[in-house]
Every structure is written in C-alpha cells, then in structure tokens.
C-alpha cells in the first residue's frame, strides 16, 4: 500500500463513499448507487495497481479482480458478486429510467460498498505487513 497511486485511489474510494452517503440522504438514490459502485471500482483499481496492473475498461478491472484476487482465494467470491451487482446498479442509475433505483436498494449498495472498501483496505494492510516480515 506504499505506492502513491494506491493511496490516492483508496482516498478517492473514501470520497465516493461520502458522496454516496450525501446523495442518498438528499434523496438521490440512483446517483448514490452509482457513487457506491465507483467507490468499489476505485478500491479495485488500487488492489490491481498494488500488483502493477492497470486497465482502461470497467469490465477489464472487474474481470482482473476475479482472476487475481477471488479465484486464488485471496478475497471472498461474495465481494466479486457485490462488485458485479454494483456495476449493474450503476448502469441502471446512470442510464435507466428516472427513479429506477429506490432508497432501500441504494442504501444496501452503499453498505456493500463500505464493506468492500474495508475488505480491500484490510487486504492491502495485511499484504504490506507480510512483505515487511519477508
């Protein structure tokens, strides 16, 4: 987690979580769901960057997360599923009909995004600790 790019992406993820919370409180669940996804996306980019990997497409970032972290059992498959669901919600929120996402769905997406970001931070901290001990 020492790379400045990784730290910056994690900070961006945290700002997205805050923005999602504010949007949800202000009555904009569709935009809150999209910001929740972006928090997860930035956290995923941080993970990949910690391994010197970077991708330009969302689908490539999501696929690489599954391949590099979930398939080998480093992170839970439920996190990958949550990321995929958040991506679908983001598309619905950004491109679907107005009010396509209700408050309860957006609130659940935000909670999953918080848990996702916390899991990524913990993984990166433990990876850094393990590297220092090696």
N, CA, C and O of each residue as an XYZ file, in Angstrom:
536
protein
N       0.831     -1.192      0.000
C       0.000      0.000      0.000
C       0.872      1.249      0.000
O       0.374      2.356      0.209
N       2.138      1.080     -0.228
C       3.061      2.209     -0.179
C       3.005      3.090     -1.411
O       3.389      4.258     -1.349
N       2.539      2.563     -2.516
C       2.513      3.331     -3.756
C       1.576      4.525     -3.638
O       0.446      4.382     -3.171
N       2.037      5.707     -4.059
C       1.160      6.890     -4.004
C      -0.119      6.691     -4.809
O      -1.183      7.157     -4.403
N      -0.027      6.005     -5.943
C      -1.222      5.768     -6.748
C      -2.256      4.936     -6.014
O      -3.457      5.185     -6.122
N      -1.790      3.953     -5.271
C      -2.700      3.099     -4.490
C      -3.385      3.938     -3.417
O      -4.605      3.875     -3.261
N      -2.617      4.712     -2.691
C      -3.183      5.561     -1.633
C      -4.185      6.565     -2.191
O      -5.238      6.800     -1.598
N      -3.851      7.150     -3.328
C      -4.761      8.120     -3.945
C      -6.070      7.465     -4.370
O      -7.140      8.049     -4.202
N      -5.991      6.265     -4.915
C      -7.214      5.562     -5.312
C      -8.060      5.188     -4.095
O      -9.288      5.262     -4.142
N      -7.410      4.791     -3.021
C      -8.162      4.477     -1.803
C      -8.843      5.721     -1.237
O      -9.970      5.652     -0.748
N      -8.154      6.852     -1.305
C      -8.754      8.110     -0.856
C      -9.943      8.472     -1.748
O     -10.970      8.940     -1.255
N      -9.808      8.261     -3.034
C     -10.907      8.541     -3.958
C     -12.099      7.633     -3.658
O     -13.250      8.061     -3.749
N     -11.820      6.389     -3.302
C     -12.896      5.467     -2.917
C     -13.626      5.991     -1.684
O     -14.855      5.956     -1.624
N     -12.877      6.471     -0.710
C     -13.497      7.013      0.509
C     -14.341      8.247      0.210
O     -15.423      8.416      0.773
N     -13.849      9.105     -0.673
C     -14.629     10.291     -1.051
C     -15.904      9.885     -1.785
O     -16.944     10.523     -1.620
N     -15.831      8.837     -2.586
C     -17.024      8.348     -3.283
C     -18.047      7.793     -2.296
O     -19.250      7.980     -2.476
N     -17.572      7.113     -1.255
C     -18.490      6.627     -0.220
C     -19.192      7.796      0.462
O     -20.401      7.752      0.692
N     -18.435      8.835      0.784
C     -19.029     10.020      1.410
C     -20.036     10.684      0.490
O     -21.108     11.101      0.929
N     -19.694     10.781     -0.780
C     -20.609     11.379     -1.754
C     -21.883     10.542     -1.872
O     -22.983     11.088     -1.949
N     -21.734      9.227     -1.886
C     -22.906      8.346     -1.975
C     -23.816      8.538     -0.770
O     -25.039      8.583     -0.905
N     -23.219      8.651      0.394
C     -23.999      8.858      1.614
C     -24.760     10.178      1.540
O     -25.940     10.237      1.886
N     -24.098     11.218      1.098
C     -24.747     12.519      0.966
C     -25.855     12.506     -0.074
O     -26.923     13.077      0.148
N     -25.614     11.868     -1.191
C     -26.629     11.787     -2.247
C     -27.851     10.995     -1.773
O     -28.991     11.356     -2.066
N     -27.597      9.925     -1.044
C     -28.704      9.135     -0.523
C     -29.527      9.955      0.470
O     -30.757      9.940      0.422
N     -28.856     10.662      1.359
C     -29.545     11.493      2.350
C     -30.332     12.621      1.692
O     -31.360     13.057      2.209
N     -29.837     13.089      0.547
C     -30.510     14.190     -0.160
C     -31.641     13.713     -1.062
O     -32.308     14.525     -1.703
N     -31.864     12.389     -1.115
C     -32.973     11.868     -1.903
C     -32.643     11.524     -3.342
O     -33.518     11.547     -4.208
N     -31.383     11.206     -3.600
C     -30.960     10.835     -4.951
C     -30.390      9.415     -4.958
O     -29.185      9.234     -5.133
N     -31.246      8.410     -4.768
C     -30.737      7.042     -4.649
C     -30.055      6.511     -5.905
O     -29.120      5.717     -5.802
N     -30.500      6.929     -7.083
C     -29.858      6.443     -8.305
C     -28.408      6.925     -8.383
O     -27.515      6.155     -8.736
N     -28.177      8.186     -8.058
C     -26.817      8.717     -8.077
C     -25.986      8.155     -6.920
O     -24.777      7.965     -7.057
N     -26.628      7.894     -5.796
C     -25.931      7.292     -4.656
C     -25.446      5.893     -5.013
O     -24.331      5.511     -4.659
N     -26.271      5.136     -5.706
C     -25.878      3.784     -6.120
C     -24.679      3.844     -7.070
O     -23.763      3.027     -6.978
N     -24.695      4.805     -7.971
C     -23.577      4.951     -8.904
C     -22.292      5.301     -8.157
O     -21.242      4.729     -8.450
N     -22.350      6.218     -7.207
C     -21.170      6.591     -6.422
C     -20.685      5.414     -5.585
O     -19.481      5.249     -5.387
N     -21.615      4.593     -5.092
C     -21.224      3.400     -4.330
C     -20.410      2.465     -5.213
O     -19.388      1.927     -4.786
N     -20.866      2.275     -6.442
C     -20.104      1.451     -7.381
C     -18.712      2.045     -7.601
O     -17.714      1.324     -7.572
N     -18.649      3.343     -7.818
C     -17.350      3.951     -8.083
C     -16.398      3.802     -6.901
O     -15.189      3.679     -7.097
N     -16.916      3.810     -5.694
C     -16.056      3.559     -4.532
C     -15.425      2.174     -4.651
O     -14.229      2.002     -4.411
N     -16.231      1.202     -5.019
C     -15.727     -0.159     -5.180
C     -14.746     -0.239     -6.353
O     -13.725     -0.923     -6.273
N     -15.059      0.450     -7.414
C     -14.213      0.457     -8.600
C     -12.831      1.030     -8.276
O     -11.813      0.448     -8.650
N     -12.796      2.164     -7.584
C     -11.515      2.774     -7.230
C     -10.715      1.877     -6.284
O      -9.495      1.769     -6.405
N     -11.404      1.241     -5.351
C     -10.721      0.317     -4.438
C     -10.146     -0.870     -5.221
O      -9.042     -1.334     -4.934
N     -10.891     -1.346     -6.194
C     -10.414     -2.451     -7.029
C      -9.209     -2.013     -7.853
O      -8.240     -2.759     -7.990
N      -9.271     -0.813     -8.397
C      -8.118     -0.291     -9.133
C      -6.887     -0.207     -8.223
O      -5.772     -0.489     -8.663
N      -7.081      0.175     -6.972
C      -5.971      0.238     -6.025
C      -5.355     -1.142     -5.815
O      -4.134     -1.292     -5.810
N      -6.203     -2.137     -5.645
C      -5.712     -3.511     -5.494
C      -4.865     -3.919     -6.689
O      -3.758     -4.436     -6.540
N      -5.403     -3.679     -7.865
C      -4.697     -4.078     -9.081
C      -3.402     -3.295     -9.249
O      -2.384     -3.855     -9.656
N      -3.435     -2.009     -8.938
C      -2.229     -1.195     -9.037
C      -1.157     -1.678     -8.057
O       0.037     -1.564     -8.332
N      -1.584     -2.212     -6.925
C      -0.616     -2.751     -5.962
C       0.165     -3.916     -6.564
O       1.218     -4.300     -6.055
N      -0.361     -4.469     -7.647
C       0.319     -5.540     -8.390
C       0.788     -5.042     -9.762
O       1.037     -5.832    -10.672
N       0.901     -3.735     -9.886
C       1.356     -3.107    -11.127
C       0.473     -3.435    -12.317
O       0.960     -3.590    -13.437
N      -0.837     -3.543    -12.070
C      -1.792     -3.792    -13.143
C      -2.746     -2.616    -13.236
O      -3.177     -2.060    -12.226
N      -3.064     -2.251    -14.459
C      -3.982     -1.149    -14.706
C      -4.746     -1.443    -15.992
O      -4.182     -1.961    -16.955
N      -6.024     -1.111    -15.999
C      -6.886     -1.387    -17.148
C      -7.727     -0.166    -17.453
O      -8.022      0.632    -16.563
N      -8.114     -0.021    -18.711
C      -8.879      1.160    -19.108
C     -10.391      0.917    -19.124
O     -11.163      1.876    -19.150
N     -10.822     -0.334    -19.110
C     -12.260     -0.632    -19.156
C     -12.736     -1.167    -17.809
O     -12.028     -1.907    -17.127
N     -13.935     -0.778    -17.453
C     -14.535     -1.273    -16.211
C     -14.607     -2.792    -16.224
O     -14.277     -3.443    -15.233
N     -15.038     -3.358    -17.350
C     -15.173     -4.815    -17.437
C     -13.823     -5.512    -17.231
O     -13.773     -6.593    -16.645
N     -12.743     -4.911    -17.702
C     -11.417     -5.498    -17.519
C     -10.978     -5.423    -16.057
O     -10.354     -6.354    -15.547
N     -11.298     -4.329    -15.389
C     -10.976     -4.185    -13.966
C     -11.729     -5.249    -13.157
O     -11.148     -5.909    -12.296
N     -13.008     -5.403    -13.438
C     -13.833     -6.375    -12.716
C     -13.340     -7.794    -12.970
O     -13.246     -8.596    -12.041
N     -13.024     -8.107    -14.229
C     -12.517     -9.447    -14.566
C     -11.177     -9.717    -13.890
O     -10.956    -10.810    -13.367
N     -10.291     -8.740    -13.896
C      -8.983     -8.907    -13.267
C      -9.116     -9.104    -11.762
O      -8.361     -9.877    -11.171
N     -10.065     -8.417    -11.136
C     -10.316     -8.618     -9.705
C     -10.663    -10.082     -9.437
O     -10.124    -10.703     -8.521
N     -11.562    -10.616    -10.243
C     -11.936    -12.019    -10.077
C     -10.761    -12.961    -10.289
O     -10.549    -13.888     -9.508
N     -10.014    -12.722    -11.332
C      -8.888    -13.581    -11.703
C      -7.741    -13.504    -10.686
O      -7.180    -14.529    -10.298
N      -7.400    -12.290    -10.262
C      -6.213    -12.090     -9.430
C      -6.450    -12.264     -7.922
O      -5.539    -12.640     -7.183
N      -7.676    -11.988     -7.479
C      -7.915    -11.966     -6.034
C      -8.967    -12.959     -5.556
O      -8.852    -13.500     -4.456
N      -9.982    -13.202     -6.363
C     -11.056    -14.093     -5.927
C     -10.743    -15.544     -6.281
O     -10.823    -16.424     -5.424
N     -10.392    -15.794     -7.529
C     -10.123    -17.162     -7.970
C      -9.048    -17.843     -7.130
O      -9.212    -19.010     -6.774
N      -7.942    -17.151     -6.797
C      -6.941    -17.795     -5.938
C      -7.339    -17.859     -4.459
O      -6.586    -18.393     -3.644
N      -8.499    -17.328     -4.108
C      -8.980    -17.407     -2.735
C      -8.438    -16.332     -1.808
O      -8.529    -16.464     -0.588
N      -7.873    -15.262     -2.376
C      -7.340    -14.188     -1.536
C      -8.444    -13.311     -0.961
O      -8.321    -12.789      0.147
N      -9.520    -13.153     -1.720
C     -10.686    -12.393     -1.268
C     -11.949    -13.194     -1.595
O     -11.950    -14.041     -2.488
N     -12.996    -12.915     -0.869
C     -14.244    -13.673     -0.964
C     -14.952    -13.491     -2.305
O     -14.963    -12.405     -2.885
N     -15.534    -14.573     -2.771
C     -16.309    -14.516     -4.008
C     -17.513    -13.585     -3.850
O     -17.979    -13.007     -4.832
N     -18.015    -13.437     -2.636
C     -19.155    -12.535     -2.420
C     -18.778    -11.093     -2.756
O     -19.630    -10.318     -3.191
N     -17.509    -10.725     -2.558
C     -17.071     -9.377     -2.923
C     -17.125     -9.174     -4.432
O     -17.493     -8.100     -4.908
N     -16.759    -10.203     -5.173
C     -16.828    -10.123     -6.633
C     -18.282     -9.995     -7.086
O     -18.600     -9.203     -7.973
N     -19.140    -10.772     -6.476
C     -20.575    -10.699     -6.790
C     -21.120     -9.307     -6.455
O     -21.887     -8.738     -7.232
N     -20.729     -8.766     -5.312
C     -21.181     -7.420     -4.930
C     -20.695     -6.371     -5.928
O     -21.431     -5.443     -6.263
N     -19.462     -6.515     -6.402
C     -18.921     -5.586     -7.391
C     -19.710     -5.668     -8.703
O     -20.032     -4.642     -9.303
N     -20.014     -6.872     -9.136
C     -20.806     -7.053    -10.364
C     -22.205     -6.463    -10.217
O     -22.705     -5.809    -11.133
N     -22.835     -6.692     -9.065
C     -24.173     -6.136     -8.820
C     -24.121     -4.609     -8.786
O     -25.010     -3.940     -9.312
N     -23.088     -4.070     -8.172
C     -22.946     -2.610     -8.105
C     -22.749     -2.023     -9.497
O     -23.267     -0.947     -9.799
N     -22.010     -2.721    -10.335
C     -21.807     -2.269    -11.718
C     -23.144     -2.213    -12.456
O     -23.424     -1.257    -13.180
N     -23.961     -3.241    -12.266
C     -25.288     -3.252    -12.896
C     -26.163     -2.112    -12.370
O     -26.876     -1.466    -13.139
N     -26.107     -1.872    -11.069
C     -26.880     -0.773    -10.484
C     -26.404      0.577    -11.002
O     -27.210      1.467    -11.275
N     -25.101      0.721    -11.134
C     -24.550      1.971    -11.675
C     -25.084      2.222    -13.081
O     -25.467      3.344    -13.416
N     -25.107      1.182    -13.895
C     -25.655      1.330    -15.251
C     -27.132      1.696    -15.211
O     -27.588      2.543    -15.978
N     -27.874      1.060    -14.321
C     -29.300      1.370    -14.187
C     -29.492      2.797    -13.679
O     -30.348      3.530    -14.174
N     -28.696      3.182    -12.695
C     -28.804      4.525    -12.137
C     -28.420      5.613    -13.116
O     -29.054      6.667    -13.168
N     -27.376      5.355    -13.897
C     -26.895      6.364    -14.836
C     -27.686      6.388    -16.141
O     -27.884      7.453    -16.724
N     -28.131      5.239    -16.595
C     -28.731      5.169    -17.927
C     -30.173      4.700    -17.942
O     -30.824      4.759    -18.986
N     -30.691      4.235    -16.810
C     -32.060      3.747    -16.748
C     -33.057      4.880    -16.580
O     -32.701      6.059    -16.586
N     -34.292      4.496    -16.433
C     -35.369      5.468    -16.241
C     -35.157      6.216    -14.928
O     -34.568      5.681    -13.988
N     -35.638      7.454    -14.871
C     -35.557      8.187    -13.603
C     -36.235      7.387    -12.475
O     -37.275      6.763    -12.684
N     -35.645      7.417    -11.317
C     -36.178      6.730    -10.131
C     -36.183      5.212    -10.299
O     -36.998      4.526     -9.682
N     -35.282      4.684    -11.126
C     -35.208      3.236    -11.348
C     -34.669      2.512    -10.111
O     -34.894      1.314     -9.940
N     -33.959      3.243     -9.255
C     -33.396      2.655     -8.038
C     -34.029      3.339     -6.838
O     -34.010      4.565     -6.725
N     -34.586      2.539     -5.950
C     -35.226      3.139     -4.777
C     -34.228      3.255     -3.619
O     -33.103      2.759     -3.690
N     -34.669      3.914     -2.570
C     -33.822      4.215     -1.422
C     -33.236      2.941     -0.807
O     -32.041      2.883     -0.515
N     -34.081      1.918     -0.612
C     -33.622      0.696      0.055
C     -32.513      0.006     -0.741
O     -31.536     -0.471     -0.164
N     -32.663     -0.044     -2.037
C     -31.655     -0.678     -2.894
C     -30.352      0.121     -2.839
O     -29.271     -0.456     -2.722
N     -30.456      1.436     -2.921
C     -29.264      2.281     -2.868
C     -28.583      2.191     -1.501
O     -27.355      2.178     -1.420
N     -29.368      2.130     -0.437
C     -28.799      2.013      0.910
C     -28.049      0.693      1.061
O     -26.974      0.649      1.660
N     -28.611     -0.368      0.525
C     -27.937     -1.668      0.573
C     -26.640     -1.633     -0.256
O     -25.620     -2.185      0.158
N     -26.689     -0.991     -1.410
C     -25.496     -0.862     -2.250
C     -24.400     -0.098     -1.509
O     -23.227     -0.463     -1.584
N     -24.777      0.948     -0.801
C     -23.811      1.726     -0.040
C     -23.180      0.879      1.065
O     -21.967      0.938      1.266
N     -23.971      0.108      1.770
C     -23.425     -0.749      2.829
C     -22.463     -1.780      2.260
O     -21.414     -2.049      2.846
N     -22.819     -2.356      1.117
C     -21.923     -3.326      0.481
C     -20.640     -2.643      0.017
O     -19.559     -3.226      0.110
N     -20.750     -1.421     -0.477
C     -19.562     -0.687     -0.912
C     -18.648     -0.389      0.273
O     -17.427     -0.486      0.154
N     -19.229     -0.030      1.405
C     -18.420      0.215      2.602
C     -17.677     -1.052      3.017
O     -16.489     -1.007      3.334
N     -18.379     -2.172      3.014
C     -17.760     -3.444      3.386
C     -16.671     -3.840      2.384
O     -15.616     -4.342      2.771
N     -16.935     -3.612      1.112
C     -15.973     -3.925      0.062
C     -14.695     -3.114      0.262
O     -13.594     -3.665      0.247
N     -14.843     -1.823      0.445
C     -13.681     -0.942      0.621
C     -12.908     -1.305      1.884
O     -11.678     -1.262      1.891
N     -13.614     -1.658      2.943
C     -12.943     -2.069      4.180
C     -12.147     -3.358      3.960
O     -11.032     -3.496      4.465
N     -12.716     -4.294      3.213
C     -12.014     -5.554      2.925
C     -10.760     -5.301      2.093
O      -9.721     -5.919      2.325
N     -10.858     -4.405      1.138
C      -9.697     -4.075      0.305
C      -8.611     -3.427      1.157
O      -7.439     -3.792      1.060
N      -9.000     -2.474      1.984
C      -8.000     -1.814      2.843
C      -7.312     -2.832      3.758
O      -6.092     -2.801      3.918
N      -8.087     -3.717      4.346
C      -7.516     -4.722      5.239
C      -6.582     -5.659      4.479
O      -5.509     -6.004      4.974
N      -6.983     -6.066      3.293
C      -6.136     -6.928      2.475
C      -4.802     -6.239      2.160
O      -3.733     -6.836      2.291
N      -4.888     -4.993      1.749
C      -3.664     -4.254      1.411
C      -2.773     -4.054      2.635
O      -1.549     -4.133      2.529
N      -3.379     -3.794      3.801
C      -2.586     -3.649      5.029
C      -1.882     -4.952      5.371
O      -0.695     -4.954      5.698
N      -2.614     -6.063      5.294
C      -2.003     -7.349      5.646
C      -0.950     -7.748      4.622
O       0.050     -8.367      4.985
N      -1.151     -7.410      3.350
C      -0.143     -7.690      2.319
C       1.118     -6.899      2.595
O       2.227     -7.416      2.455
N       0.951     -5.633      2.989
C       2.102     -4.797      3.300
C       2.843     -5.357      4.511
O       4.072     -5.420      4.519
N       2.084     -5.766      5.542
C       2.710     -6.365      6.735
C       3.499     -7.617      6.358
O       4.623     -7.815      6.817
N       2.898     -8.457      5.520
C       3.560     -9.705      5.119
C       4.829     -9.428      4.327
O       5.819    -10.145      4.475
N       4.812     -8.404      3.493
C       6.004     -8.053      2.718
C       7.117     -7.561      3.646
O       8.291     -7.859      3.427
N       6.746     -6.820      4.664
C       7.740     -6.306      5.606
C       8.376     -7.442      6.428
O       9.549     -7.376      6.795
N       7.584     -8.473      6.703
C       8.076     -9.589      7.507
C       8.912    -10.558      6.683
O       9.672    -11.348      7.243
N       8.782    -10.507      5.373
C       9.522    -11.438      4.497
C      10.987    -11.094      4.402
O      11.738    -11.779      3.707
